Amino acid sequence: MKVLIVDDSPDALALAKARLLEEDLEIVCADSGVAGLATAKQESPDLILLDMDLGDMNGLDVCRILKDDPVTGPIPVIFLSGSGAPGDKVRGLDLGAVDYVTKPFDAFELRARVRAALRTKRLQDLLSQHASIDPLTEIYNRRALSERLEQEWARVDRHGGELSYIMVDADRFKDINDTHGHRAGDQALQGIARVLERECRQTDVVARYGGDEFAILCPDTNETDAGTLALRCQKGIEDITLQVNGRRVAVRASFGVAGRREGMASITDMVAAADESLYESKRARE
């Protein structure tokens, strides 16, 4: 697991790093509050050891910014400080830090507190993963998709950029279930999920929307490029080889694409536009 140490003292950075050498961790360091914030977003550490007294920023302010950002908010923070004042500890814990270690820290104590924080992080990651994954297709579920969609919408609001959304619906899926059984239907859904994952980038979010519907969230992608991706996925789905009792079962899907356009006031507008595009696609394929 990866630990980020943020401290403006080279000696303190070296000491903390040395104390954790026996823990089989990947250690990254930052020597200022600004650098720590940037490194946290870039490296996605599993734990942050944060000095309370940084040269350019107060450690409490750094923690507040980390916790306000949906990307870095879930990362646990342990404060490091030369002050053992109860007030400092209370303020740090109230901001969301999980622990507080006073300098100069004992090597055994520091390692024990780091291990405890990382154990909790592992359990939280496992729970989050199970809550976010569709058990049949092993891709994201609708809840996880909605969370990422809100994050990307907010990101575009703040910084600008492109954002597109693709809705996918398996064609005549009920016929597959009724004619060949639910096992064949499950295999068809699993096949569609694998194609979508294969054709999409790592930055795209592929999710099972519900039933025989899927969705793809495409950050930094305009509507034209999203349409190209949809056509590629559609062709890949048509190439699925699904055999049931020696017979090939055709798998098909319709796609609806919408990019974030001027005048769209909310996520609902973009999703509704993709849904309308999907309806037109299905009507054209009937």
C-alpha positions as CSV (number, residue, x, y, z in Angstrom):
1,M,0.0,0.0,0.0
2,K,1.1,3.6,-0.6
3,V,1.7,6.2,2.1
4,L,2.2,9.9,1.4
5,I,4.3,11.9,4.0
6,V,3.8,15.7,3.9
7,D,6.3,17.6,6.0
8,D,8.4,20.8,5.2
9,S,11.4,19.5,7.2
10,P,13.8,17.3,5.2
11,D,15.0,15.7,8.5
12,A,11.4,14.9,9.6
13,L,10.6,13.4,6.1
14,A,13.7,11.3,6.2
15,L,13.0,10.1,9.8
16,A,9.4,9.2,9.1
17,K,10.4,7.4,6.0
18,A,13.1,5.5,7.8
19,R,10.7,4.5,10.6
20,L,8.4,2.9,8.0
21,L,11.0,1.0,6.0
22,E,10.1,-2.3,7.7
23,E,6.4,-2.1,6.8
24,D,6.8,-3.0,3.1
25,L,5.1,0.2,1.9
26,E,5.5,2.4,-1.1
27,I,6.5,5.8,0.4
28,V,6.0,9.1,-1.5
29,C,6.9,12.5,0.0
30,A,5.9,16.1,-0.3
31,D,7.7,19.1,1.3
32,S,4.8,21.6,1.4
33,G,1.1,21.9,1.7
34,V,0.6,22.8,-2.0
35,A,2.8,19.9,-3.1
36,G,1.0,17.6,-0.7
37,L,-2.4,18.4,-2.2
38,A,-1.1,17.9,-5.7
39,T,0.7,14.6,-4.8
40,A,-2.4,13.3,-3.0
41,K,-4.5,13.7,-6.2
42,Q,-1.8,12.4,-8.5
43,E,-0.7,9.4,-6.4
44,S,-3.9,8.3,-4.7
45,P,-2.2,7.1,-1.5
46,D,-3.9,4.8,0.9
47,L,-2.8,6.9,3.9
48,I,-1.4,10.5,4.4
49,L,0.9,11.4,7.2
50,L,0.4,15.2,7.5
51,D,2.5,17.6,9.5
52,M,0.5,20.1,11.4
53,D,2.9,23.0,10.9
54,L,3.9,23.4,7.3
55,G,5.8,26.4,5.9
56,D,3.3,27.5,3.3
57,M,0.0,26.3,4.8
58,N,-1.5,25.2,8.1
59,G,-1.9,21.4,8.2
60,L,-5.5,21.9,9.3
61,D,-6.2,23.8,6.1
62,V,-4.6,21.1,4.0
63,C,-6.7,18.5,5.7
64,R,-9.8,20.5,5.2
65,I,-9.1,20.8,1.4
66,L,-8.4,17.1,1.2
67,K,-11.6,16.2,2.9
68,D,-13.7,18.6,0.8
69,D,-12.4,17.0,-2.5
70,P,-14.4,13.8,-3.5
71,V,-11.2,12.4,-4.9
72,T,-9.0,12.7,-1.8
73,G,-11.7,12.9,0.8
74,P,-11.8,9.1,1.5
75,I,-8.0,8.9,2.1
76,P,-7.3,8.6,5.9
77,V,-5.0,11.3,7.4
78,I,-2.8,10.9,10.5
79,F,-1.5,14.2,11.8
80,L,2.2,14.6,12.9
81,S,2.9,17.4,15.2
82,G,5.4,18.6,17.8
83,S,2.6,19.9,19.9
84,G,0.6,17.6,22.1
85,A,-2.0,20.2,23.0
86,P,-5.5,18.7,23.3
87,G,-7.0,21.5,21.3
88,D,-4.8,20.7,18.2
89,K,-5.8,17.0,18.4
90,V,-9.5,17.9,18.7
91,R,-9.4,20.2,15.7
92,G,-7.6,17.7,13.6
93,L,-9.9,14.8,14.5
94,D,-13.0,17.1,13.9
95,L,-11.7,17.7,10.4
96,G,-11.7,14.0,9.6
97,A,-8.2,12.9,10.6
98,V,-8.1,9.3,11.9
99,D,-5.2,9.7,14.3
100,Y,-2.6,12.0,15.8
101,V,1.0,11.2,16.5
102,T,3.2,13.6,18.5
103,K,6.8,14.3,17.5
104,P,9.4,13.0,18.2
105,F,7.5,9.8,17.4
106,D,8.5,6.4,18.7
107,A,9.2,4.0,15.8
108,F,7.0,1.2,17.2
109,E,4.1,3.5,17.9
110,L,4.2,5.1,14.5
111,R,4.3,1.8,12.7
112,A,1.5,0.4,14.9
113,R,-0.7,3.4,14.2
114,V,0.0,3.3,10.4
115,R,-0.8,-0.4,10.3
116,A,-4.1,0.2,12.2
117,A,-5.1,3.0,9.7
118,L,-4.2,0.9,6.7
119,R,-6.2,-2.1,8.0
120,T,-9.2,0.1,8.4
121,K,-8.6,1.5,4.9
122,R,-8.5,-2.0,3.4
123,L,-11.8,-3.0,5.0
124,Q,-13.4,0.2,3.8
125,D,-12.1,-0.4,0.3
126,L,-13.5,-3.9,0.3
127,L,-16.9,-2.7,1.5
128,S,-17.0,0.1,-1.0
129,Q,-16.0,-2.3,-3.8
130,H,-18.8,-4.7,-2.9
131,A,-21.3,-1.8,-2.7
132,S,-20.2,-0.5,-6.1
133,I,-20.0,-3.7,-8.2
134,D,-22.8,-5.5,-10.0
135,P,-22.4,-9.2,-8.9
136,L,-23.5,-10.7,-12.3
137,T,-21.3,-8.7,-14.7
138,E,-18.6,-7.5,-12.2
139,I,-18.7,-4.0,-13.5
140,Y,-19.9,-0.9,-11.7
141,N,-23.6,-0.7,-10.6
142,R,-26.0,2.2,-10.9
143,R,-25.1,3.7,-7.6
144,A,-21.4,3.9,-8.4
145,L,-22.2,5.4,-11.8
146,S,-24.3,8.1,-10.3
147,E,-21.6,9.0,-7.8
148,R,-19.0,9.3,-10.6
149,L,-21.4,11.2,-12.8
150,E,-21.9,13.8,-10.1
151,Q,-18.2,14.1,-9.7
152,E,-17.5,14.6,-13.4
153,W,-20.4,17.0,-13.8
154,A,-19.0,19.1,-10.9
155,R,-15.5,18.9,-12.4
156,V,-16.7,20.3,-15.7
157,D,-18.6,23.0,-13.9
158,R,-15.4,24.1,-12.2
159,H,-12.8,23.6,-14.9
160,G,-14.7,23.2,-18.1
161,G,-14.1,20.4,-20.7
162,E,-16.1,17.8,-22.4
163,L,-18.4,15.1,-20.9
164,S,-20.5,12.5,-22.7
165,Y,-22.9,9.8,-21.6
166,I,-23.9,6.6,-23.5
167,M,-26.9,4.4,-22.7
168,V,-27.0,0.8,-23.9
169,D,-30.0,-1.5,-24.1
170,A,-29.9,-5.1,-25.1
171,D,-32.3,-5.8,-28.0
172,R,-35.0,-8.4,-27.6
173,F,-33.5,-9.6,-24.4
174,K,-36.8,-11.0,-23.2
175,D,-36.8,-13.3,-26.2
176,I,-33.4,-14.7,-25.2
177,N,-34.7,-15.4,-21.6
178,D,-38.0,-16.9,-22.8
179,T,-36.5,-19.0,-25.6
180,H,-33.2,-20.1,-24.2
181,G,-33.5,-19.6,-20.4
182,H,-32.2,-17.2,-17.9
183,R,-28.8,-18.7,-17.9
184,A,-28.4,-17.7,-21.5
185,G,-29.7,-14.3,-20.6
186,D,-27.1,-14.0,-17.9
187,Q,-24.3,-15.0,-20.4
188,A,-25.5,-12.4,-22.8
189,L,-25.3,-9.7,-20.2
190,Q,-21.9,-10.8,-19.2
191,G,-20.8,-10.8,-22.8
192,I,-22.1,-7.3,-23.3
193,A,-20.2,-6.1,-20.2
194,R,-17.0,-7.6,-21.4
195,V,-17.2,-5.9,-24.8
196,L,-18.0,-2.5,-23.2
197,E,-15.0,-2.9,-20.9
198,R,-12.7,-3.9,-23.7
199,E,-13.6,-1.1,-26.0
200,C,-13.6,1.7,-23.4
201,R,-10.7,3.6,-22.0
202,Q,-9.6,3.2,-18.4
203,T,-10.9,6.7,-17.7
204,D,-14.4,5.7,-18.9
205,V,-16.9,4.3,-16.4
206,V,-18.8,1.2,-17.6
207,A,-21.8,0.3,-15.5
208,R,-24.9,-1.9,-15.4
209,Y,-27.7,0.5,-15.2
210,G,-30.3,-2.1,-14.3
211,G,-31.9,-5.2,-15.9
212,D,-30.7,-5.3,-19.5
213,E,-29.5,-1.7,-19.6
214,F,-25.9,-0.4,-19.3
215,A,-24.3,3.0,-19.4
216,I,-20.9,4.5,-20.2
217,L,-19.7,7.7,-18.7
218,C,-17.0,9.3,-20.9
219,P,-15.0,12.1,-19.3
220,D,-13.1,14.5,-21.6
221,T,-15.0,13.2,-24.6
222,N,-17.2,15.1,-27.0
223,E,-20.5,13.7,-28.4
224,T,-19.0,12.8,-31.8
225,D,-16.2,10.7,-30.3
226,A,-18.7,9.1,-27.9
227,G,-20.8,8.2,-30.9
228,T,-17.7,6.5,-32.5
229,L,-17.2,4.5,-29.3
230,A,-20.8,3.5,-29.3
231,L,-20.6,2.2,-32.9
232,R,-17.4,0.2,-32.0
233,C,-19.1,-1.3,-29.0
234,Q,-22.2,-2.2,-31.0
235,K,-20.2,-4.0,-33.6
236,G,-18.3,-5.9,-30.8
237,I,-21.5,-7.0,-29.2
238,E,-22.8,-8.3,-32.5
239,D,-19.7,-10.5,-32.7
240,I,-20.4,-12.2,-29.4
241,T,-20.5,-16.0,-29.8
242,L,-23.2,-17.3,-27.5
243,Q,-23.9,-21.0,-27.9
244,V,-26.9,-22.6,-26.3
245,N,-27.5,-26.3,-26.9
246,G,-25.4,-26.2,-30.0
247,R,-27.2,-23.2,-31.5
248,R,-25.7,-19.7,-31.9
249,V,-27.8,-17.1,-30.1
250,A,-27.6,-13.6,-31.6
251,V,-26.8,-10.7,-29.1
252,R,-27.6,-7.2,-30.2
253,A,-27.8,-3.8,-28.5
254,S,-29.0,-0.3,-29.2
255,F,-27.1,2.8,-28.1
256,G,-28.1,6.4,-27.2
257,V,-25.4,9.1,-27.0
258,A,-25.5,12.6,-25.5
259,G,-22.8,15.1,-24.7
260,R,-23.0,17.9,-22.3
261,R,-24.3,20.8,-24.3
262,E,-24.9,24.4,-23.8
263,G,-28.2,24.9,-22.0
264,M,-28.1,21.6,-20.1
265,A,-28.9,22.7,-16.6
266,S,-28.3,19.4,-14.8
267,I,-27.2,15.8,-15.0
268,T,-30.9,14.9,-15.6
269,D,-30.9,16.8,-18.8
270,M,-27.9,14.9,-20.2
271,V,-29.3,11.5,-19.1
272,A,-32.7,12.4,-20.6
273,A,-31.0,13.3,-23.9
274,A,-29.1,10.0,-24.0
275,D,-32.3,8.2,-23.2
276,E,-34.2,9.9,-26.1
277,S,-31.3,9.1,-28.4
278,L,-31.5,5.4,-27.3
279,Y,-35.3,5.4,-28.0
280,E,-34.7,6.7,-31.5
281,S,-32.0,4.1,-32.1
282,K,-34.2,1.2,-30.9
283,R,-37.1,2.4,-33.1
284,A,-34.8,2.6,-36.1
285,R,-33.5,-1.0,-35.5
286,E,-37.0,-2.5,-35.2
